[in-house]
Amino acid sequence: MSPDPAAFARLVAEHQQAVRGFLRRLGGGHADADDLAQETFITAWERIGAMRETDSPRAWLCGVAYRKWMTRRRAEGRRQRRETDAWREAVGSAPASPDARLDATTLLGSLPPEQRAAVVLCLAVGLSHQEAAGALGLPLGTVKSHVARGRAKLLALLEDPDDRS
């Protein structure tokens, strides 16, 4: 059974900015975030029946978005490894890794993916630790730890901008 189109349109209207904002803060720019948000809502339409009554719609959608982002991130990593291997084969040495260079536009990029997602969901999107745990499929204590450590690292980087490694 497919979802009610009018109800789903209200769901999208109510949560699309939060989902896009979450994805933008994870990294990749506005165009990538918008593409992933669109993929998120397509998947949500297809799998709306998987959302439990106890789930927060925003948390559930952010969970779908996070999984889409992680899938794209893994694919990008594989692509970069193939390019590095091809470069090494052609030239004899590896180029400087793009991951080794700091993305100067965001401090969030310095956090590990799960930690970054937890920080963004709790501090920027406004989800509770419990909702973020559900969205990310992580234990509550892990999310609390990620948020605390991520916040501490971001504050340290703000105090000492030369320590961004």
C-alpha positions as protocol buffer text, in pm:
chain_id: "A"
residue {
  index: 1
  type: MET
  ca { x: 0 y: 0 z: 0 }
}
residue {
  index: 2
  type: SER
  ca { x: 145 y: 336 z: -98 }
}
residue {
  index: 3
  type: PRO
  ca { x: 132 y: 643 z: 125 }
}
residue {
  index: 4
  type: ASP
  ca { x: -124 y: 919 z: 93 }
}
residue {
  index: 5
  type: PRO
  ca { x: 29 y: 1173 z: -149 }
}
residue {
  index: 6
  type: ALA
  ca { x: -114 y: 1474 z: 34 }
}
residue {
  index: 7
  type: ALA
  ca { x: 12 y: 1352 z: 373 }
}
residue {
  index: 8
  type: PHE
  ca { x: 352 y: 1277 z: 226 }
}
residue {
  index: 9
  type: ALA
  ca { x: 367 y: 1623 z: 67 }
}
residue {
  index: 10
  type: ARG
  ca { x: 303 y: 1775 z: 413 }
}
residue {
  index: 11
  type: LEU
  ca { x: 580 y: 1556 z: 558 }
}
residue {
  index: 12
  type: VAL
  ca { x: 823 y: 1677 z: 290 }
}
residue {
  index: 13
  type: ALA
  ca { x: 723 y: 2041 z: 335 }
}
residue {
  index: 14
  type: GLU
  ca { x: 764 y: 2020 z: 711 }
}
residue {
  index: 15
  type: HIS
  ca { x: 1101 y: 1843 z: 716 }
}
residue {
  index: 16
  type: GLN
  ca { x: 1284 y: 1913 z: 391 }
}
residue {
  index: 17
  type: GLN
  ca { x: 1477 y: 2214 z: 522 }
}
residue {
  index: 18
  type: ALA
  ca { x: 1597 y: 2021 z: 828 }
}
residue {
  index: 19
  type: VAL
  ca { x: 1707 y: 1726 z: 612 }
}
residue {
  index: 20
  type: ARG
  ca { x: 1888 y: 1953 z: 365 }
}
residue {
  index: 21
  type: GLY
  ca { x: 2052 y: 2146 z: 648 }
}
residue {
  index: 22
  type: PHE
  ca { x: 2167 y: 1822 z: 811 }
}
residue {
  index: 23
  type: LEU
  ca { x: 2319 y: 1700 z: 484 }
}
residue {
  index: 24
  type: ARG
  ca { x: 2486 y: 2034 z: 411 }
}
residue {
  index: 25
  type: ARG
  ca { x: 2651 y: 2033 z: 750 }
}
residue {
  index: 26
  type: LEU
  ca { x: 2778 y: 1680 z: 697 }
}
residue {
  index: 27
  type: GLY
  ca { x: 2972 y: 1812 z: 399 }
}
residue {
  index: 28
  type: GLY
  ca { x: 2969 y: 1808 z: 24 }
}
residue {
  index: 29
  type: GLY
  ca { x: 2808 y: 2139 z: -60 }
}
residue {
  index: 30
  type: HIS
  ca { x: 2459 y: 2257 z: -139 }
}
residue {
  index: 31
  type: ALA
  ca { x: 2413 y: 2072 z: -468 }
}
residue {
  index: 32
  type: ASP
  ca { x: 2517 y: 1737 z: -318 }
}
residue {
  index: 33
  type: ALA
  ca { x: 2297 y: 1797 z: -14 }
}
residue {
  index: 34
  type: ASP
  ca { x: 2000 y: 1880 z: -234 }
}
residue {
  index: 35
  type: ASP
  ca { x: 2057 y: 1567 z: -446 }
}
residue {
  index: 36
  type: LEU
  ca { x: 2083 y: 1349 z: -137 }
}
residue {
  index: 37
  type: ALA
  ca { x: 1775 y: 1513 z: 16 }
}
residue {
  index: 38
  type: GLN
  ca { x: 1581 y: 1429 z: -299 }
}
residue {
  index: 39
  type: GLU
  ca { x: 1706 y: 1069 z: -281 }
}
residue {
  index: 40
  type: THR
  ca { x: 1610 y: 1064 z: 86 }
}
residue {
  index: 41
  type: PHE
  ca { x: 1250 y: 1160 z: 16 }
}
residue {
  index: 42
  type: ILE
  ca { x: 1224 y: 913 z: -272 }
}
residue {
  index: 43
  type: THR
  ca { x: 1342 y: 637 z: -39 }
}
residue {
  index: 44
  type: ALA
  ca { x: 1110 y: 764 z: 234 }
}
residue {
  index: 45
  type: TRP
  ca { x: 816 y: 741 z: -8 }
}
residue {
  index: 46
  type: GLU
  ca { x: 912 y: 383 z: -93 }
}
residue {
  index: 47
  type: ARG
  ca { x: 973 y: 279 z: 269 }
}
residue {
  index: 48
  type: ILE
  ca { x: 728 y: 490 z: 469 }
}
residue {
  index: 49
  type: GLY
  ca { x: 578 y: 172 z: 606 }
}
residue {
  index: 50
  type: ALA
  ca { x: 905 y: 99 z: 788 }
}
residue {
  index: 51
  type: MET
  ca { x: 861 y: 405 z: 1007 }
}
residue {
  index: 52
  type: ARG
  ca { x: 723 y: 306 z: 1346 }
}
residue {
  index: 53
  type: GLU
  ca { x: 457 y: 511 z: 1522 }
}
residue {
  index: 54
  type: THR
  ca { x: 708 y: 583 z: 1799 }
}
residue {
  index: 55
  type: ASP
  ca { x: 963 y: 728 z: 1553 }
}
residue {
  index: 56
  type: SER
  ca { x: 999 y: 1102 z: 1519 }
}
residue {
  index: 57
  type: PRO
  ca { x: 941 y: 1174 z: 1146 }
}
residue {
  index: 58
  type: ARG
  ca { x: 1235 y: 1418 z: 1142 }
}
residue {
  index: 59
  type: ALA
  ca { x: 1467 y: 1168 z: 1313 }
}
residue {
  index: 60
  type: TRP
  ca { x: 1355 y: 889 z: 1080 }
}
residue {
  index: 61
  type: LEU
  ca { x: 1412 y: 1107 z: 772 }
}
residue {
  index: 62
  type: CYS
  ca { x: 1754 y: 1218 z: 901 }
}
residue {
  index: 63
  type: GLY
  ca { x: 1840 y: 852 z: 951 }
}
residue {
  index: 64
  type: VAL
  ca { x: 1750 y: 777 z: 590 }
}
residue {
  index: 65
  type: ALA
  ca { x: 1953 y: 1082 z: 482 }
}
residue {
  index: 66
  type: TYR
  ca { x: 2252 y: 973 z: 690 }
}
residue {
  index: 67
  type: ARG
  ca { x: 2252 y: 628 z: 531 }
}
residue {
  index: 68
  type: LYS
  ca { x: 2232 y: 788 z: 184 }
}
residue {
  index: 69
  type: TRP
  ca { x: 2524 y: 1017 z: 273 }
}
residue {
  index: 70
  type: MET
  ca { x: 2735 y: 726 z: 406 }
}
residue {
  index: 71
  type: THR
  ca { x: 2667 y: 523 z: 90 }
}
residue {
  index: 72
  type: ARG
  ca { x: 2777 y: 813 z: -129 }
}
residue {
  index: 73
  type: ARG
  ca { x: 3081 y: 875 z: 92 }
}
residue {
  index: 74
  type: ARG
  ca { x: 3190 y: 511 z: 64 }
}
residue {
  index: 75
  type: ALA
  ca { x: 3143 y: 520 z: -315 }
}
residue {
  index: 76
  type: GLU
  ca { x: 3352 y: 837 z: -332 }
}
residue {
  index: 77
  type: GLY
  ca { x: 3624 y: 670 z: -124 }
}
residue {
  index: 78
  type: ARG
  ca { x: 3632 y: 375 z: -362 }
}
residue {
  index: 79
  type: ARG
  ca { x: 3653 y: 611 z: -660 }
}
residue {
  index: 80
  type: GLN
  ca { x: 3941 y: 803 z: -501 }
}
residue {
  index: 81
  type: ARG
  ca { x: 4127 y: 479 z: -425 }
}
residue {
  index: 82
  type: ARG
  ca { x: 4088 y: 366 z: -787 }
}
residue {
  index: 83
  type: GLU
  ca { x: 4219 y: 703 z: -909 }
}
residue {
  index: 84
  type: THR
  ca { x: 4511 y: 691 z: -665 }
}
residue {
  index: 85
  type: ASP
  ca { x: 4597 y: 338 z: -774 }
}
residue {
  index: 86
  type: ALA
  ca { x: 4580 y: 440 z: -1141 }
}
residue {
  index: 87
  type: TRP
  ca { x: 4798 y: 744 z: -1070 }
}
residue {
  index: 88
  type: ARG
  ca { x: 5049 y: 535 z: -876 }
}
residue {
  index: 89
  type: GLU
  ca { x: 5061 y: 283 z: -1162 }
}
residue {
  index: 90
  type: ALA
  ca { x: 5113 y: 556 z: -1422 }
}
residue {
  index: 91
  type: VAL
  ca { x: 5356 y: 781 z: -1232 }
}
residue {
  index: 92
  type: GLY
  ca { x: 5506 y: 559 z: -965 }
}
residue {
  index: 93
  type: SER
  ca { x: 5394 y: 754 z: -657 }
}
residue {
  index: 94
  type: ALA
  ca { x: 5063 y: 851 z: -499 }
}
residue {
  index: 95
  type: PRO
  ca { x: 4932 y: 1208 z: -520 }
}
residue {
  index: 96
  type: ALA
  ca { x: 4860 y: 1399 z: -201 }
}
residue {
  index: 97
  type: SER
  ca { x: 4537 y: 1260 z: -62 }
}
residue {
  index: 98
  type: PRO
  ca { x: 4243 y: 1501 z: -79 }
}
residue {
  index: 99
  type: ASP
  ca { x: 4143 y: 1368 z: 264 }
}
residue {
  index: 100
  type: ALA
  ca { x: 4476 y: 1485 z: 406 }
}
residue {
  index: 101
  type: ARG
  ca { x: 4395 y: 1846 z: 318 }
}
residue {
  index: 102
  type: LEU
  ca { x: 4173 y: 2042 z: 556 }
}
residue {
  index: 103
  type: ASP
  ca { x: 3847 y: 2167 z: 416 }
}
residue {
  index: 104
  type: ALA
  ca { x: 3887 y: 2525 z: 533 }
}
residue {
  index: 105
  type: THR
  ca { x: 3518 y: 2603 z: 495 }
}
residue {
  index: 106
  type: THR
  ca { x: 3407 y: 2384 z: 782 }
}
residue {
  index: 107
  type: LEU
  ca { x: 3538 y: 2262 z: 1113 }
}
residue {
  index: 108
  type: LEU
  ca { x: 3286 y: 1980 z: 1104 }
}
residue {
  index: 109
  type: GLY
  ca { x: 3493 y: 1813 z: 837 }
}
residue {
  index: 110
  type: SER
  ca { x: 3756 y: 1737 z: 1099 }
}
residue {
  index: 111
  type: LEU
  ca { x: 3519 y: 1509 z: 1291 }
}
residue {
  index: 112
  type: PRO
  ca { x: 3472 y: 1138 z: 1213 }
}
residue {
  index: 113
  type: PRO
  ca { x: 3149 y: 1074 z: 1016 }
}
residue {
  index: 114
  type: GLU
  ca { x: 2939 y: 924 z: 1298 }
}
residue {
  index: 115
  type: GLN
  ca { x: 3056 y: 1192 z: 1541 }
}
residue {
  index: 116
  type: ARG
  ca { x: 2986 y: 1466 z: 1284 }
}
residue {
  index: 117
  type: ALA
  ca { x: 2638 y: 1328 z: 1221 }
}
residue {
  index: 118
  type: ALA
  ca { x: 2560 y: 1311 z: 1594 }
}
residue {
  index: 119
  type: VAL
  ca { x: 2682 y: 1667 z: 1651 }
}
residue {
  index: 120
  type: VAL
  ca { x: 2485 y: 1803 z: 1357 }
}
residue {
  index: 121
  type: LEU
  ca { x: 2165 y: 1618 z: 1447 }
}
residue {
  index: 122
  type: CYS
  ca { x: 2173 y: 1725 z: 1812 }
}
residue {
  index: 123
  type: LEU
  ca { x: 2321 y: 2074 z: 1792 }
}
residue {
  index: 124
  type: ALA
  ca { x: 2210 y: 2199 z: 1452 }
}
residue {
  index: 125
  type: VAL
  ca { x: 1896 y: 2003 z: 1362 }
}
residue {
  index: 126
  type: GLY
  ca { x: 1773 y: 2007 z: 1721 }
}
residue {
  index: 127
  type: LEU
  ca { x: 1702 y: 1638 z: 1772 }
}
residue {
  index: 128
  type: SER
  ca { x: 1727 y: 1489 z: 2119 }
}
residue {
  index: 129
  type: HIS
  ca { x: 2007 y: 1243 z: 2188 }
}
residue {
  index: 130
  type: GLN
  ca { x: 1745 y: 965 z: 2183 }
}
residue {
  index: 131
  type: GLU
  ca { x: 1609 y: 1074 z: 1843 }
}
residue {
  index: 132
  type: ALA
  ca { x: 1961 y: 1103 z: 1701 }
}
residue {
  index: 133
  type: ALA
  ca { x: 2042 y: 755 z: 1833 }
}
residue {
  index: 134
  type: GLY
  ca { x: 1738 y: 620 z: 1650 }
}
residue {
  index: 135
  type: ALA
  ca { x: 1823 y: 807 z: 1331 }
}
residue {
  index: 136
  type: LEU
  ca { x: 2183 y: 687 z: 1327 }
}
residue {
  index: 137
  type: GLY
  ca { x: 2115 y: 337 z: 1454 }
}
residue {
  index: 138
  type: LEU
  ca { x: 2356 y: 387 z: 1743 }
}
residue {
  index: 139
  type: PRO
  ca { x: 2319 y: 329 z: 2118 }
}
residue {
  index: 140
  type: LEU
  ca { x: 2210 y: 635 z: 2317 }
}
residue {
  index: 141
  type: GLY
  ca { x: 2535 y: 641 z: 2516 }
}
residue {
  index: 142
  type: THR
  ca { x: 2740 y: 638 z: 2196 }
}
residue {
  index: 143
  type: VAL
  ca { x: 2549 y: 939 z: 2061 }
}
residue {
  index: 144
  type: LYS
  ca { x: 2596 y: 1128 z: 2388 }
}
residue {
  index: 145
  type: SER
  ca { x: 2967 y: 1047 z: 2376 }
}
residue {
  index: 146
  type: HIS
  ca { x: 2996 y: 1154 z: 2010 }
}
residue {
  index: 147
  type: VAL
  ca { x: 2823 y: 1485 z: 2083 }
}
residue {
  index: 148
  type: ALA
  ca { x: 3037 y: 1559 z: 2388 }
}
residue {
  index: 149
  type: ARG
  ca { x: 3364 y: 1468 z: 2218 }
}
residue {
  index: 150
  type: GLY
  ca { x: 3269 y: 1644 z: 1895 }
}
residue {
  index: 151
  type: ARG
  ca { x: 3171 y: 1960 z: 2079 }
}
residue {
  index: 152
  type: ALA
  ca { x: 3498 y: 1952 z: 2277 }
}
residue {
  index: 153
  type: LYS
  ca { x: 3704 y: 1905 z: 1960 }
}
residue {
  index: 154
  type: LEU
  ca { x: 3524 y: 2187 z: 1780 }
}
residue {
  index: 155
  type: LEU
  ca { x: 3575 y: 2420 z: 2075 }
}
residue {
  index: 156
  type: ALA
  ca { x: 3945 y: 2328 z: 2087 }
}
residue {
  index: 157
  type: LEU
  ca { x: 3979 y: 2397 z: 1715 }
}
residue {
  index: 158
  type: LEU
  ca { x: 3811 y: 2734 z: 1756 }
}
residue {
  index: 159
  type: GLU
  ca { x: 4056 y: 2822 z: 2034 }
}
residue {
  index: 160
  type: ASP
  ca { x: 4363 y: 2699 z: 1843 }
}
residue {
  index: 161
  type: PRO
  ca { x: 4302 y: 2718 z: 1466 }
}
residue {
  index: 162
  type: ASP
  ca { x: 4655 y: 2586 z: 1396 }
}
residue {
  index: 163
  type: ASP
  ca { x: 4559 y: 2250 z: 1554 }
}
residue {
  index: 164
  type: ARG
  ca { x: 4328 y: 2135 z: 1271 }
}
residue {
  index: 165
  type: SER
  ca { x: 4469 y: 1793 z: 1204 }
}
